[in-house]
Amino acid sequence: DPTIMGIGPVPSSRKALEKADMSLEEIDLIEVNEAFSPQYLAVEKELGLDREKTNVNGGAIALGHPLAATGSRLSLTILYELRRRGLKRGLVTACIGGGQGAAIILETL
């Protein structure tokens, strides 16, 4: 819904989980790109995210929000952390201008 800025990761995450036939409980780590703090908090509240497994090394405010490379930064961050912890599945999600959102589920082998 483009009238609600920053909430795009909610429907995109739900859709990714549905397509993968998974629940949020089956995800080991989550990376949410936060454009700014209130935007992340709205996504956290709507999805019921666990702070113990979300943005575990800090988010975009701490690590960076590189123009045209945010998806790469998020994906590599979660893949390295999954490998470091010996975990399997991660959800990466980001808001995009105009009320859009993107999400991907990654699995280590």
C-alpha positions as CSV (number, residue, x, y, z in Angstrom):
1,D,0.0,0.0,0.0
2,P,1.8,3.1,-1.2
3,T,-0.1,5.3,1.3
4,I,1.8,3.6,4.2
5,M,5.4,4.4,3.7
6,G,8.0,1.8,4.7
7,I,5.7,-1.1,5.4
8,G,6.4,-2.9,2.1
9,P,8.5,-5.6,3.8
10,V,5.5,-7.0,5.6
11,P,3.5,-8.2,2.6
12,S,6.6,-9.2,0.6
13,S,7.9,-11.3,3.6
14,R,4.5,-13.0,4.0
15,K,4.4,-13.7,0.3
16,A,7.9,-15.2,0.3
17,L,7.1,-17.4,3.2
18,E,3.9,-18.5,1.6
19,K,5.6,-19.4,-1.6
20,A,8.3,-21.3,0.3
21,D,5.5,-23.1,2.3
22,M,7.3,-21.9,5.5
23,S,6.4,-20.0,8.6
24,L,8.5,-17.3,10.3
25,E,9.3,-19.7,13.1
26,E,11.3,-21.8,10.6
27,I,13.6,-18.9,9.8
28,D,16.8,-18.8,11.7
29,L,17.9,-15.2,11.1
30,I,16.3,-12.1,9.6
31,E,17.8,-9.0,7.9
32,V,15.4,-6.1,7.6
33,N,16.7,-3.0,5.9
34,E,15.6,-0.1,8.0
35,A,15.5,3.2,6.2
36,F,15.1,4.7,9.6
37,S,14.1,3.4,13.1
38,P,10.3,4.0,13.1
39,Q,10.1,2.2,9.7
40,Y,11.9,-0.9,11.1
41,L,9.7,-0.8,14.3
42,A,6.5,-0.9,12.2
43,V,7.8,-3.9,10.3
44,E,8.9,-5.6,13.5
45,K,5.5,-5.1,15.1
46,E,3.4,-6.2,12.1
47,L,5.5,-9.4,11.5
48,G,6.1,-10.1,15.2
49,L,9.8,-10.3,14.7
50,D,12.1,-11.7,17.4
51,R,14.9,-9.1,18.1
52,E,17.2,-12.0,19.1
53,K,17.4,-13.2,15.5
54,T,16.7,-10.0,13.6
55,N,19.6,-7.7,12.4
56,V,21.9,-9.4,14.8
57,N,24.9,-7.4,13.8
58,G,23.0,-4.1,13.5
59,G,21.0,-2.9,10.6
60,A,21.4,-0.4,7.8
61,I,21.6,2.5,10.3
62,A,24.7,0.9,11.8
63,L,26.2,-1.0,8.9
64,G,25.2,1.1,5.9
65,H,22.5,1.5,3.3
66,P,24.5,1.6,0.1
67,L,22.7,3.1,-2.9
68,A,22.1,0.3,-5.5
69,A,23.8,-2.3,-3.3
70,T,21.5,-2.7,-0.3
71,G,20.2,-6.1,-1.5
72,S,23.8,-7.4,-1.9
73,R,24.8,-6.0,1.5
74,L,21.8,-7.6,3.2
75,S,22.2,-11.0,1.5
76,L,25.9,-11.3,2.2
77,T,25.4,-10.2,5.8
78,I,22.9,-12.9,6.5
79,L,24.7,-15.6,4.6
80,Y,28.0,-15.0,6.5
81,E,26.1,-14.9,9.8
82,L,24.2,-18.1,9.0
83,R,27.4,-19.8,8.2
84,R,29.2,-18.4,11.3
85,R,26.4,-19.7,13.6
86,G,25.9,-23.0,11.7
87,L,22.3,-22.1,10.9
88,K,20.3,-22.8,7.8
89,R,17.6,-20.3,6.7
90,G,17.4,-16.6,6.5
91,L,14.9,-14.0,5.4
92,V,16.1,-10.8,3.8
93,T,13.6,-8.0,3.3
94,A,13.7,-4.3,2.3
95,C,11.3,-1.5,1.6
96,I,11.4,0.2,-1.7
97,G,10.1,3.7,-2.7
98,G,6.5,4.0,-3.5
99,G,5.2,1.6,-0.9
100,Q,6.9,-1.5,-2.4
101,G,8.8,-4.2,-0.7
102,A,11.1,-7.1,-1.6
103,A,11.9,-10.3,0.3
104,I,14.0,-13.4,-0.3
105,I,14.5,-16.6,1.7
106,L,18.1,-17.9,1.6
107,E,19.2,-21.3,2.6
108,T,22.8,-22.4,3.3
109,L,24.0,-25.8,2.0
